[in-house]
Amino acid sequence: MWISTDTCGLGPYLADLVETYWRWEQDPTLLVGYGRQSPESLEARTEGMAHQLRGENIRFTIYDLSNDTPTPAGVATLLPDHSVRTAEYVIMLAPEARGRGLGTTATRLTLDYAFHITNLRMVWLKVLAPNTAGIRAYEKAGFHTASALRKAGYWLGEVCDEVVMDALAKDFTGPSTVRAALGDGR
């Protein structure tokens, strides 16, 4: 584990888990939330995995630590723009990991890593407006609504807005796992 709380940890993105990641990505509720229109074959996903592992994006496997054995529960990704020290954030949770606060905790850990290790100044995301559970989780983790891209997405076959949310390093308050590891109580 690279960074963790009692219930959630972020660890390496692993080629050994490609079939697990692929299974999660085929979940219809995730396809709706991403606005994607077609599933991907395992062969295509495996091929894409090699490219992802060589890329500059920062990827984590999210682990559920509530049991004796850490269990893979999702993926968190930062897509950095190094020239302006910002990154887009994307999260994918396994269907069985949803609704327990794991996404909020993983998002908060990812922001902690982004601001205190990668030294980003801002992280942003897009979420489809009807995904109110996702918006609430992002708000709890520290994101704020910045704007909306009107009629930019689809939800259950209907056109909808995409909400743009951001989190700033200067606004990142509360406990920091990274600072605690360094003995800095802030």
N, C-alpha and C positions, 0 to 999 in steps of 0.2 A: 504494500500500500504506500502510495506517495504522500497522501494527505487524507486525514480521516477524522471522524467524530466517533462516538460510541456506536452509532447505528448505520453510518454510511462512510464509504471510502472511495477514493479515486486511485486507480492503479493503471498499469499499462494497457494500451490497446493491443490485443493479441491476435495474431493470425490463427492460432489454435481455436479461437472462438468465432471464426467467420460463419459457421453454420448457425450458431446461436444468434449472432447479430442479424443474419439473414432471416431467421424465423421471426424475430421481433419485427423486422421491417415489412413482413408480409401481413401483419395484423391489420384487419380492415380499419380499426379505429385510428391507427397510426397513419394509414394511407389517407384517410379523410383529413386528419390534422395537418399533414404535410401538403395537402392539396394535390398529391400525385394521382395519376390516372391509371397507372398500370404497374403490376408487380414485376419483380426482377427475378431471373433464374438464379439458382445457386451457382451455376457455372460463371455467369456474368459477375455475380457478387464476389466470388473467389478471385476472379481476374482483377476486379477493382480494388480488392484488399491490398494486393501487392503495390499498386500505385499509391494508395492511401498511406501505407507504412513508410514510403519514401518521401512523402510530401512534407511541406512546411507547416501544415496545420497541427494544432495541439489537440490530441485525442486521448480520452480517458475511458477506461471501462469503469462503470459505476458498480460498486459492490454493496450489497445488503449485508450489514454486519450484525444484525439483530439475532442471528443464530450462532452456534459454535463454529460453523464453517462459513467463511465469506462466500457469498453467492453472487455471480454476475447478475446485474439487474438493469443494465442500460449502458448507454454511451453518451458522453458529453464531449462536444467539439468546440474549439475556438478556431476561427478562420481569421488569422491576424493580417492586418495591413500595417506592416512595420514602418512605412514612411510617415504615418500619422499616429502610431502607437494606439490603435484601436483594433477591435476584433468583433466579428459576428459570432453569436453563440447559437448552437443547435444542441438539443437534447432529445434523446429517444429512450423511453422507459419500456421495459418488458411489460406486457399486459398484467402479469401477476404482481408487479411491483408498484402499480399505480394506486393512488388513494390513501397512502400511508405517510405522506410527507417526505418520502425519499427523494422525489424530484426537487423539492424546495431545498433540502439539505445538500444534494449534489450540486445544485445551481449555486448555492452560497459557497460551497467549497471551491467550485470552479472560479467564481469571482475572486475569492481569496487568493488562489493561485495566480490568476490573471493580473491582479493588482500588486501583489507582494513578491512574486517570483518573476513573472514575465514583464512586470513594470508597464503594463498597459494603463492608459489614462481613462479609457472608456470602452465598454462592451455593449453591444446592441443586439437586438433580435427582432424578428418579425413573427407574429402569431396571428392566425385567422381570428377575426373578431368574435365569431360564435364560440370559440374555445375559451369559455369563461373560467373553467377550472385551471387551464394553463395560465391564463392572465393572472388569476389570484396567486398561483404558486410563484410566478415570476415577481409579483409585487412583494410577497412575503420574503423573497430572497434578496430584494433590494433594487429591483428594476422599477422604472417609472415610465408612464406613457409619454412618448415624445410627439407622435403624430399618427396619422393613418394614411395608408395608400388606398384611396377610395376605389371600390369595385375591382381590386387587384387579385382576389382569390376566389376559390369555390369551396363551398361547404355543403355536402350532401346534394350536389347538383345545382345549388343556388349560388349566384354571384354574391360575394361579401367583401368587406374591407379587410385589409391586413393592417394590424396595429403594429407600429414600430415602438419599441421600448428600449430604454438605455439605462445603464448603471455607470456612474462616475466613480473613479477611485477616491476622489475627495469626499464623496458621500458614503463610502463603505464604512459603516459603523458596526459596533457590536463585537463579539469575540472573533478573533482571527486565529485559526489553527496554526498558520505560518508564524505569526508573531509569538504565539505561545511556545512553539518549538524553539524559538530563539531566545526565550526568556523575557520577551518584551510584552508586558501585561496589557498593552493598549488594545 
